[in-house]
Amino acid sequence: MPLVKNGRIATDLFVHVADGAELPGDGAVLITGARFLDNPEAILKRGKTGVIWPNSRAIDDLVPYLDRLAAVALVFPTFRDGRAYSQARLLRERHGYDGELRATGQVLRDQFVFMSRAGFDAFEVKKDTDADAFAETMKRYSVFYQPTGDGRITALNRRMQLRHSESAGQ
């Protein structure tokens, strides 16, 4: 499954480890939230860890460990289920999570811009063509009106900055 990260097709450094399977001795791993919460301190000691977090579970259970997680993968079980958007915004805006925020599951190309605006910076896509389309899709829009978790300035704030700089220069 191709991974799109920072607008490009990237090598996935994380190995998905199934529940019950032995964790490798080193290297980055992605494990389920349930497995992680069974013994988070022991898992975090082994090295670079990411968690696949279901959209049906509260983000609050993950908050105490955010500063030590290398990645959080939020699940879109169907394209109509948008709970992971809310989770992404909470992680970025309320809890200040600055690690990799990955969209997984039903990640469709027509949702790339919305996912990115919610704070996702990595996307597991089903097809190479979707991965190739990501960069083109992201270039289409350069101005946004709504504030969101990706840190880009809104059109209103941009205008206010321009007015301020113009009035300061007079």
C-alpha positions in Angstrom: 0.0 0.0 0.0 1.6 3.3 -1.1 2.3 6.0 1.5 2.0 9.7 0.7 3.9 11.9 3.1 4.6 15.6 2.8 3.1 15.6 -0.7 5.3 12.8 -2.1 5.2 9.0 -2.4 7.4 7.8 0.5 8.9 4.6 1.9 6.9 3.5 4.9 9.4 3.2 7.7 6.7 1.7 10.0 6.0 -2.1 10.1 2.4 -3.0 10.8 2.4 -5.6 13.6 -0.7 -7.6 14.1 -2.1 -8.2 17.6 -0.5 -11.4 19.0 2.5 -11.2 16.6 5.9 -10.7 18.2 7.2 -7.1 18.1 10.5 -6.8 16.2 13.5 -5.9 18.4 14.1 -2.6 16.6 12.7 -0.4 13.9 9.5 1.6 13.7 6.2 -0.3 14.4 2.6 0.5 14.1 0.4 -1.4 16.5 -3.3 -1.3 17.4 -4.5 1.0 20.1 -5.8 -1.9 22.2 -2.4 -3.6 22.1 -0.6 -0.4 22.9 -2.9 0.4 25.9 -2.2 -3.1 27.4 1.3 -2.1 28.3 2.2 1.4 26.9 5.3 2.0 29.0 7.0 -1.3 27.9 6.1 -0.7 24.3 7.4 2.8 24.3 10.7 1.7 25.7 11.4 -0.6 22.7 11.8 2.4 20.3 9.9 4.2 17.6 6.3 3.4 18.0 3.1 4.4 16.2 -0.5 3.6 17.2 -3.4 2.7 14.9 -6.2 4.5 16.7 -9.9 3.6 16.0 -12.3 6.4 15.4 -14.7 4.9 17.9 -12.3 5.4 20.8 -11.7 8.7 22.7 -8.5 10.5 22.0 -8.2 11.2 25.7 -6.9 7.7 26.3 -3.9 8.4 24.1 -3.1 11.9 25.4 -0.7 10.9 28.2 1.6 9.2 25.6 1.5 11.7 22.7 4.9 13.2 23.4 6.5 9.8 23.0 4.6 8.5 20.0 6.3 8.8 16.6 3.0 8.4 14.7 -0.7 8.2 15.2 -2.7 6.5 12.4 -6.4 7.4 12.5 -8.8 5.0 10.8 -11.4 5.9 8.2 -13.5 2.6 8.1 -15.7 4.1 5.3 -15.5 7.3 3.3 -18.7 8.5 4.9 -17.4 8.2 8.5 -15.7 11.5 9.4 -14.9 10.9 13.1 -11.2 10.7 12.3 -11.3 14.3 11.1 -12.4 15.4 14.5 -9.8 13.3 16.2 -7.1 14.8 14.0 -8.1 18.3 14.8 -8.2 17.5 18.5 -4.7 16.0 18.4 -3.2 18.9 16.5 -5.1 21.9 18.0 -6.0 20.9 21.5 -3.3 18.5 22.4 -0.4 20.0 20.3 0.6 16.7 18.8 3.4 17.3 16.3 4.3 13.8 15.2 3.2 12.0 12.1 -0.6 12.0 11.8 -1.5 9.3 9.3 -4.9 8.7 7.6 -5.6 5.0 7.0 -8.5 2.9 5.8 -10.8 4.4 3.1 -8.5 7.3 2.1 -9.9 8.6 -1.2 -8.2 11.2 -3.4 -11.1 13.6 -3.3 -10.7 13.9 0.5 -6.9 14.6 0.4 -7.4 18.4 0.8 -9.9 18.0 3.7 -7.7 15.5 5.4 -4.6 17.7 5.1 -6.5 20.7 6.4 -7.6 18.7 9.4 -3.9 18.0 10.2 -3.0 14.8 8.5 0.5 14.7 6.9 0.7 11.1 5.8 -1.8 9.0 3.9 -2.0 5.3 3.3 -3.7 5.0 -0.2 -4.9 1.8 -1.9 -3.6 2.6 -5.4 -0.4 4.1 -6.9 -2.6 6.3 -9.1 -4.1 7.9 -6.0 -0.6 8.5 -4.6 0.5 10.1 -7.9 -2.7 12.3 -7.8 -2.0 13.6 -4.3 0.6 16.3 -5.2 -1.6 17.6 -8.1 -4.6 17.7 -5.8 -2.8 19.6 -3.1 -1.5 22.2 -5.6 -5.0 23.1 -6.7 -5.9 25.2 -3.6 -3.7 27.8 -2.2 -6.2 30.0 -0.2 -8.6 28.8 2.5 -11.3 30.6 4.4 -11.7 28.3 7.4 -9.0 27.9 10.1 -7.8 24.3 10.5 -5.2 22.1 11.9 -2.6 22.3 9.2 -1.3 25.7 10.3 -1.9 27.6 7.1 -3.1 31.1 7.4 -6.7 31.9 6.4 -7.6 34.4 3.7 -8.9 36.8 6.3 -5.7 36.6 8.4 -3.6 37.1 5.2 -5.6 40.2 4.3 -5.3 41.6 7.9 -1.5 41.0 7.8 -1.2 42.9 4.5 -3.3 45.8 5.8 -1.1 45.9 9.0 2.1 45.9 7.0 0.8 48.5 4.6 -0.3 50.8 7.4 3.0 50.3 9.3 5.0 51.3 6.2 3.2 54.6 5.9 
